[in-house]
């Protein structure tokens, strides 16, 4: 078959657009009635950086006015905390002392969006105050802190939610539906590759994330999303990890470096120069408040203090005998992903934002429009793709309606589930608690340890969690 015919057939044969997420229903039934009080849920937020202010602050305040009331904001930087009230649009007290906030405002829920390495401190304290806790991913950054969170949750009788929004995206939900339907039989292996571009990837190295004692490396901070998806897709727990990683692009690898972009002598020759003065929010949130704690948002990404990896490759063995090959690149010319599942009876491939795939979709849409004598280009471009191929049979292209909202619609679905309708059914098990949060970071922690110690690392070495071939409900 010629390439032209193959491309045409791939587009029109057996394809149908589905509304991914038809089985996504907002739910946290296991979290108990305290997540659905008669009055508004009283929420306190610790950590008023951009993630706390925007995703868990402004977005929640605007979209869940009937369900949520912000009663306190806390940050070690008093300037950022005060800015947060205006940015989020709430009228509540601000604090620099966490215990004072908790004792004063007595919230129903604590949201933790501080630096990754301090998540455990506030999660454990929040549980100690007798409230449920919602934490930004990653849950924490090492195995000791992870075990401490698990112990604290068991002791408290309260629950911890981990904010895994990727699970709720339309594409990832559709992939999960394909796997649940068992179209390609038992899964034997997975190929998963994630590409960060030279803007997004570089941004991690400007920030505190570039230092491992603060973010645990990107194998924990960023890859926790991807490892959680794998655990959820495979419905199994990881048992062993082997990894390679190095710092070859950012940090001290460059010939020149400055203090920060604002006063750098190399702005004319550095392709990664970022003019923070053109970002009003960054100026108001970070630059205006440097005087309180000295945090620099536009740090040089060539600074010597950077000690994380910018190139990572990980092999993961699961309790159900599935093997995974994963990689993360932080300086790609484009941002996207590729994932493939090999099964006993076939294969499932999917991708997102791969340039030549996007161009092919446009070209095929034009061809199809001409053949059908209708203009469908704009509509046809707004979908993601899943290729399902059974052994000894033809392939099927599943088109997934693309959501224009954050993370493929995952942001809204996650927050709906937490704040609006927590008790609805959850057939695909989107809900994520400490066990999910733990196993996602434990892969990254094991990978980091494997790189440092040059050996395979068993997950059971790290905490008292026992990996299971099929995850418990």
N, C-alpha and C positions, 0 to 999 in steps of 0.2 A: 504494500500500500504506500503511495507517495506521501510525502510530508504534508502537502496541501490537502489531500483527501483525509489524512489522519486528523489534521487540525479541524477541518470542517465537521468530520464525524464526531470528534471529541465535543464539539460545541452543541450539536443538535441531537445526537443519538441518546435516547433513554434519559434525557435530562429533564429536570423539573425544578422550579424554584420552590423552596420550602421556607417557611417562617421559622427559623431556628429559635429555640427557646419556647416552643409550644408546650414543652413539658417543664419549663422553668416556672416555678411558683414560689413567691416569697414565703419563706418559712424559717422559723427557729423553734419548732415545736419542742425540741429537747431542752430548750433553755428555760422553760418554766414560765409561770404566769407573771413573774416580776417584770418580764419584758413587754407586757401588755397591760399597764396599769389603767385604772379608770380615768385618772387625770393625766396631764401631759407627763411624758418621761422627762425627769429632771437630769440633765446631762452636764458633767464637768469635763473640761478638756485640758490635758497637760501636754504642752509642746505646741507653741504657736509659730512654727516655721511655715513654709508655703504649703506643705502637705496638710498640716493640721488646719490652717486657716482656710484653705480652698476646699479640699475634698471632704473633710470631716467637719468643717466649720461652715463656711458660706453656703455650700451646696445643701447641707442638711438644714440649716436655718431657713433657707428659701423654699425648699421643697417639702418640708415636714413641719410647717408652722402649727398644724393642728395636733401633731403627735409629740413634738419635742420642744422643751424649753431649756436654753442654756442658762445655767445658774452660776458658773464660774469658769474663768480662764486662768491658766497658770503657765509661767515660763520663767526660767532663771534670768532671762533678759527682760527687765521691766518695760523697756521701750517696745519690744516686739509684742508683749502682752497687751499693752495699751493700744497699739496699732491694730491688733486683732479685733478689738471690739468694733472699730469702725469698718474694717474690711469685711468681717463676718456679718455685721449689721445687727448686733445684739446689745442689750443694755444690762450688763451683769458685772459684778465685781471682778477685778483682776488681782492675781497674787504672784509673788515670787517664792513663797513658801508653800509647798504641796500639802503638808499636814494642816496648816492653817486653813487652806481652802477646803479640804475635806471635812474638817471639824466645823467650819462656818456654814457651808452651803448644803451639806448632807445630800449629795446627789443619789439618784437611783442607779446611774451608770457612769462609769469613768471611761473616757476615751484617751488612749495613750498614743501620742504621735511625736515623741521625743527622739533624740538620737538613738539609733538602734541598740547601742551598748548599754543604754539605761532603761530600756523597755522593762526588763525584769524587775527593776527596783519599784517602778510604779504599778506594774501589774500585781506584784505581791502585796504591796501596801494597800492597793485598792481592794483586793480580796480581803485583806485584814480589816478593812473598814466595813466589810459586809455588803459590798456592792458587786454587781456583775461588771466585767471589764471587756471593752472592745479595744483591741490593739491593732495598730498598723503592722503590716508585715515588714520585716521578718519578726517572729515572736520574740526572739533574742539572738545572741551572736555566738554563744558557745554551749557546750554540753552541760557544764556546771550550772549555769544560769537557767538552762532549759529544765534540768531536773528540779531546781528550786521552784520554778513556776508550777510544774506538775505536782509537787508536794504541797504547795500552797493552795492550789485549787482543790485538791482532795480534802485537805483539812478544813477549808472554808465552807464547803457546801455551795459555793457560788460558781458561776461559769465564766469562761473566757472565750470570746469570739475573736477569730483572726480574720482580718479584712482581705480575703482573697477574692478580688473582683474579677480576675481573669476567668475563673470557672463559669461565671455568668454570661460571658460574651456569646454572641449568637453563633460564631464559628465554632468555638470550643464546645458549646452545648450540642451543636449538631454532630460534631465528631463523637462526642460521648454517646449520643443516640445511635449512631452507626455501630459503635462498639457493643453497646448493650443489645442491639438486634442480632449480634453474632453472625453478620453476613460473611465474614472471612474466616470463621472458625476460631479456635484458640489462638491467641496472640503469642508469638514466639520471640519477637524482637522489635525494637523501635529505634528509628533514627530521628533525632530532634536537634535542630540547629537554629540558633537565634543570632541575629545580626543587629548590632547597635551602630548607628551611623556616626559620622565624625562630629555631629552636633550633640546628639543625645548621649552618645558614648563618652565623649570628652567631658560633658558636664559633671559626670560622677567624679572625675579626677580633679576638678576645680574645687569641689565641695569636701566636707569632712568624710565623705564616703571613700575618698582616696587613701585613707589611713585605716589599717586593719583593726586597730584597737577601738575604733569608733563604729565601723560598719561591718566588721567581720570578713571583709573582701566581698566582691560582687558575687562570689559563689554562694554567699548567704544573703546579702542585701537584694540583689536582682534575681538570681537564679532560684530563690525560694518560690517565686511565682511559677517558674517552669517545672521545678521538681514537684510542686503541689499538683500541677496539671497532670504530670506523669502518674503520680500516686492515685489521683482521682480517675484518670482514664483507665488504668490497669486494675483498679480496685484491689490493690495488693500493696504490701509494704516492702521497702528496700531492705536487703540483708547485707550487701557488701558493695564497697565503692573503691575504685582505683582511678587516679586522676593525674594529669599533667597540667602544669600552669607556669606562666612566667610573665615578667614585666619587661616587654621588649619595645614598646612604642612610647608610652608616656613617662612621667617621672624624670629621672636623671639621664635618660637615654638621649635627650636632645642636647645640642651643642650650646644653646643659650637659654637663659631663664631670667625672669624678673621677679619682683616681689608680688605684684598683682597687676592685672590688666590695666587698671586706671593710670598707673605711673610707670608703665613698662617702656623701656627704650627700644624694644623690638617690635612694636606694633605694625610697622611697615613690612616686616618680613615673616611674621608669625601667622600662619594660615588659621590658627585657632584663636586669634585675638577676639575677645568678646567685650563689647562696649556696654557695660552695665548701666551707664548713664542714660541709655535709650530705653531702659526697662523701668518705668515709673514704680511699679509694684516692688521690684527688687531694690530700688533706691530707697523707697519709704520703709520697707520692712527690714532690710539688712544694713545698707550703708548708713542710714540715719541713726542706727542703733548700735554701731560698732563700738561706741564709747562705753557701753555697759559690760561687754564680755570679750571684745576684741575679735569676734568671729568675722572673717573676711569671706564674702560670697564669691568674689571674682579672683580667687587665688590662681597663681600660675600653675598650669597643669604639668609643667616641667620641673616643679620643685622637688628637692631631694627627699622630702618627708614622705612622699608617696611610696607605699610599700605593699600595694595589692597587686593582683595579677590583671593584665589586660588581654591575655590569651589563655583560654581554659578548655580542656577536653576531659570528659568524664565518662567512665564506664560504670554502669550500675547493674547489679544483679538483684532480681526481685524474688520474694519468697515463693511466687508461683512459677518460677523458672524463666521468666521473661528477662532478656538482656537488653540494655539500653545504651546507645551511643549518643552522647550529648556534647554540644560545644557552644561556647559563647564568645563572640568576637566584638570588640569595643571600638573599632575604627573602620567599619565598613563604609563604602560609598553610599549604601542605601540601608534603610531600616526594614527588617522583615523577618520571616521565619519559614522554615520548612519542617514538616513532620511526616513520618511514614510509619505505618504499622504493618509488619509482616505476620500473616496468619497461616495456619495449616491449610486453608482453602483459598487464600488470595492475599490481597494487599490493599491498604487504604493510604492514599497520599493527600496531603493538603498543604497549603502555603498561604502566605499573606504578604502583600506589598513587594513581591519579587518583580522587578521592572519588566523583564521580558514576558512574564505571565500577564501582567497588566496590559501590555501592548497587544498581546495576542488576543485578550478578551475584547479589546477595542476593535481590532481587525476582524475578528469573527463576528462581532455584533454588526459591523457594517455589511459583511457578506450576507449574514442572515437577514438583515433588514432589506437588502436588495432582492433576495430570493422571495421573501414574503411580501414584497412591495409595501412595506410599512416602515416607519421611522421608529426604531426601538433602541437606538444607540444609548441614549442617556439612561434609560431604564435598565438595559442589559449590563451596563457598567457597574451598577450598584449591587454587586453580589460577591461573595467569596465562594471558593470552590473546594469540593471534596471529590476525589476520584476513587471510586470503588471498583476493584477489578478482582473477579473470581477466577480461579484456575480453570483453564479450558473453556472459558466463556468470554463474552465481550465485556467491555468496561461500561460503567455508568458514571456520568458526571452529575453530582448533586450540587445544585446552586443554592447558596444560603443568602437570603436577603441581608444586605449589609446595613447595620444600624449606624446612624450618623452620630450617636451619642458616645460618651467616653468608653473606651475599651470594648467596642462592639456591643454597646448596650449593657455591659456588665456592671458598670457603676450604678446605674439606676436600679437594676434588679437586686443587687446586693443590698443597697440601702433601703429599698422597699421591703425586703425580707426582714431586715433588722428593725426598722422603725414603724412600718405600716401594718403588715400582715404576718407576724411571726409564727402563727400557729397553723398555717396552711400546709398541705402535704408537700413532700420533697422527694419525689420518686427517683430523681437522678442523684440524690445525696449531695446537693450543692453546699449545704451547711458545713462550716468549718470551725472546729473547736481546737483545743490544745493538742489533741492527738495528731490532727492534720498539720497544725502549725509546727509541732515537734518533728514529725517525720520529714517535712519539707526542708527544714533547716538542718536536720541531722545528715541529710545527703551532702549539703554544702559544707558542713563542718567536717564530715568524714573525708570529703574531697580535699579540703584544705590540709587536713592531717596527712592524707595520703601523699600529697605533693611534698610536704615538709619532711615526712619520714620515709618516702620512697617505698611504700608498701601498700597492699590492699588493706582496707580498714573495714571491720565488721561493725554494723550499726549497733549491735548488742554491747559493744565495748563502751558506748557513750552514755546511755541512761538505762533505767530499769524497764523501759518499754520493750516488749517482745514482738518482733515482726511477725505478721501473720500472712498466710497465703491469700486469704480473703479478708479484707478489712471489716472490722465489726461495724454494725449500724450505729 
